[in-house]
Amino acid sequence: YGYIFNFISFENATSNFLIPFKYLNYFLNDSWFLLKIFLNLIYILIIYISYKIYLKINLNNSLFIFYSFCFFPTLFFYSSIMTKDLFILFYILISFYFFQKLNTKLNLKNSRNILIIFFSLFLIMTIRVWMAPLILLSMFFPLVFCYIVKRTILFNKFLFLFLTIFLF
């Protein structure tokens, strides 16, 4: 289960991944079957959050899309064995779900969402160190791009027109 006194070590990600399983085994009474059920519950949460993100992007509530999330073969594979990728996907989906819930106002609900995003990025960083900064950049660059485009449209319509014609 890894070295217990190194709870969070960025040098040994496998130890960071296995230590929570040690506590889960204690809680689940050393049952491999109950651990598999727990991993399948995380898989169900991944499907649910993925579908909620899809509904935020596209308002078409379709059972076909829901079943395509459910029967995606890669997720079946990751839910059947104990891998880091199942938890990485879960934390990524949580961070993007709460990122979509952000708005431009500074209030308590936004600060809670930002806190959840950074906590999930921290958990990603404990398992895969290089992945959390890339996810943070993937959240940051669209905001900057949207801000620049809005400022360009508002203050200089001719420059915006020139850039769109030039790009296309």
C-alpha positions in Angstrom: 0.0 0.0 0.0 2.9 2.4 -0.1 4.8 4.1 2.6 2.2 5.2 5.1 4.2 8.2 6.5 4.5 9.7 3.0 0.9 10.5 2.6 1.3 13.1 -0.2 4.5 12.7 -2.1 4.9 14.1 -5.6 7.8 11.7 -6.2 5.8 8.5 -5.8 2.4 8.8 -7.3 1.6 5.1 -6.9 1.9 5.5 -3.1 -0.5 8.4 -3.3 -2.9 6.2 -5.2 -2.7 3.2 -3.0 -2.9 4.8 0.5 -6.6 5.7 0.2 -7.2 2.0 -0.7 -5.6 1.0 2.5 -8.1 3.0 4.4 -10.9 1.8 2.2 -9.9 -1.8 2.9 -10.1 -1.1 6.6 -13.5 0.5 6.1 -14.8 -2.3 3.8 -13.4 -5.1 6.0 -10.8 -6.3 3.5 -13.3 -7.4 0.9 -12.2 -7.3 -2.7 -15.8 -7.6 -3.8 -16.9 -4.5 -1.8 -13.9 -2.6 -3.3 -15.0 -3.6 -6.8 -18.5 -2.3 -5.9 -16.9 1.0 -4.7 -15.0 1.3 -8.0 -18.2 0.6 -9.9 -20.0 3.4 -8.0 -17.2 5.8 -9.1 -17.9 4.5 -12.6 -21.6 5.3 -12.3 -20.7 8.8 -11.0 -18.5 9.3 -14.0 -21.4 8.4 -16.3 -23.7 10.7 -14.4 -21.3 13.7 -14.4 -20.5 13.2 -18.1 -24.2 13.2 -19.0 -24.7 16.4 -16.9 -21.8 18.1 -18.7 -23.4 17.0 -22.0 -26.7 18.5 -21.0 -25.0 21.8 -20.2 -23.5 21.9 -23.7 -26.4 20.4 -25.6 -30.0 20.7 -24.3 -31.1 17.7 -26.3 -32.0 15.1 -23.6 -31.4 11.9 -25.4 -31.4 8.3 -24.1 -29.1 7.3 -26.9 -26.4 9.6 -25.6 -27.0 8.4 -22.1 -26.6 4.8 -23.2 -23.5 5.6 -25.2 -22.0 7.0 -22.1 -23.0 3.9 -20.2 -21.7 1.4 -22.6 -18.5 3.1 -23.6 -16.0 0.1 -23.6 -13.0 2.0 -22.2 -14.9 2.9 -19.1 -16.0 -0.7 -18.6 -12.4 -1.7 -18.7 -11.3 0.9 -16.2 -14.1 0.1 -13.8 -13.2 -3.6 -13.8 -9.7 -3.1 -12.6 -8.0 -0.9 -10.1 -6.3 1.9 -12.1 -5.3 5.5 -11.6 -7.2 6.5 -14.8 -10.6 5.9 -13.3 -9.9 8.4 -10.5 -8.1 10.8 -12.9 -11.2 10.8 -15.1 -13.5 11.3 -12.1 -11.5 14.3 -10.9 -11.3 15.8 -14.4 -15.0 15.5 -14.8 -15.7 17.1 -11.4 -13.4 20.0 -12.2 -15.0 20.6 -15.6 -18.5 20.2 -14.2 -17.9 22.9 -11.6 -16.0 25.0 -14.1 -19.2 25.1 -16.2 -21.1 26.2 -13.1 -18.9 29.3 -12.7 -20.3 32.7 -13.5 -18.8 36.2 -13.6 -20.0 37.3 -10.2 -17.9 37.0 -7.1 -20.1 35.3 -4.5 -20.0 32.4 -2.1 -21.3 29.9 -4.6 -18.5 30.8 -7.1 -15.9 30.5 -4.4 -17.2 27.1 -3.4 -17.0 26.0 -7.1 -13.4 27.4 -7.4 -12.4 25.6 -4.2 -13.8 22.3 -5.5 -12.0 22.8 -8.8 -8.7 23.4 -7.1 -9.2 20.5 -4.7 -9.8 18.1 -7.6 -6.8 19.5 -9.5 -4.8 18.9 -6.4 -6.0 15.3 -6.2 -5.1 14.9 -9.9 -1.7 16.3 -9.2 -1.1 13.7 -6.4 -1.7 10.9 -8.9 -0.2 12.4 -12.1 1.9 15.5 -11.5 2.0 16.8 -15.1 -1.7 16.6 -15.7 -3.1 19.2 -13.3 -1.3 22.2 -14.8 -2.4 21.1 -18.3 -6.0 20.9 -17.2 -5.7 24.3 -15.5 -4.4 25.7 -18.8 -7.3 24.2 -20.7 -9.6 26.0 -18.4 -7.7 29.3 -18.4 -7.1 29.7 -22.2 -10.7 29.7 -23.3 -11.5 32.4 -20.8 -8.6 34.6 -22.0 -9.6 34.0 -25.6 -13.2 34.8 -25.0 -12.2 38.0 -23.1 -9.9 39.1 -25.9 -12.6 38.4 -28.6 -15.2 40.2 -26.7 -12.9 43.2 -26.1 -12.0 43.2 -29.8 -15.6 43.1 -31.0 -16.6 45.9 -28.6 -13.8 48.3 -29.3 -12.5 47.6 -32.7 -15.0 45.9 -35.1 -12.8 46.5 -38.1 -9.8 44.7 -36.6 -12.1 41.8 -35.6 -13.5 41.6 -39.1 -10.0 41.7 -40.6 -8.8 38.9 -38.3 -11.8 36.7 -39.0 -11.3 37.1 -42.8 -7.6 36.5 -42.4 -8.1 33.4 -40.3 -10.6 31.9 -42.7 
